[in-house]
Every structure is written in C-alpha cells, then in structure tokens.
Amino acid sequence: MQPLLTSVRLSHLVSNSVNKSSALIRTRSLVNSFNHLPLLTSATTRLMSSGGRNEGVIREADTAFSKKEKAIEDQYFRAHDIEKIKILQDELRKQKEKLAELENKVDGLASKK
C-alpha cells in the first residue's frame, strides 16, 4: 500500500510542477507581449495651475452677475468657516476639560504619597 501512495504523491508533484512551469511560461509570454507598449514615465500635471485665486470664467467677468455670484460664494464660505471654527472650539473646550480632570487625578495621586 505504501508504494502506491508514494507513486500517487510523486505523480501529483510532477503534475503540479508541470502546471507551475506552464503557468510561468504563460506569464512570461504575457509580459513579453507588453514590451511593445511605451513606458509611462511622465507624471500627471495639473490642468489649471494659476498662481492667484482664479475660480473660473464667471469670476473673471466684471458683470453684475459675476459680482453677485462672488458675494454669494464668499458668504457661503465665511459661514462654513465659522461653523468649522465653532466645532473646533467645542472640541478644544472638551479637551481642556479632560486635561483638567486628568491633572486633578494626578494631583490626587501625588498627594496620597
């Protein structure tokens, strides 16, 4: 019985090595088929890279509509920034409370010694 198992295992190993080598050959041929393609060496570039604050054609136009749109956008962003500041101030207040609580615990532990 033992020689049969050995021969089965040996044939299994041989078939696995054949499968692996054929897979390797297929992979190499696939890689070689891409050799004719150009290498992508350039990095992506920004399409709009003006130095100043230039949001587009509407902002560049000097009409009443563009001025109104600019005012509305600026008002929205100011309100948005104020909301963010309030959230950050609230988080800062909570962290200060937590710090004071931890300092009180440390002082309590130090006074027990």
Number of C-alpha atoms within 10 A of each C-alpha: 5 7 8 9 10 11 11 12 12 12 12 12 12 12 12 12 12 12 12 12 12 12 12 12 12 12 12 11 11 11 10 10 10 10 9 7 7 7 8 6 6 6 6 6 7 7 6 9 8 9 6 6 7 12 11 9 9 14 16 11 11 10 11 9 12 15 15 12 14 15 12 12 12 12 12 12 12 12 12 11 12 12 12 12 12 11 12 12 12 12 12 12 12 12 12 12 12 12 12 12 12 12 12 12 12 12 11 11 10 9 8 7 5
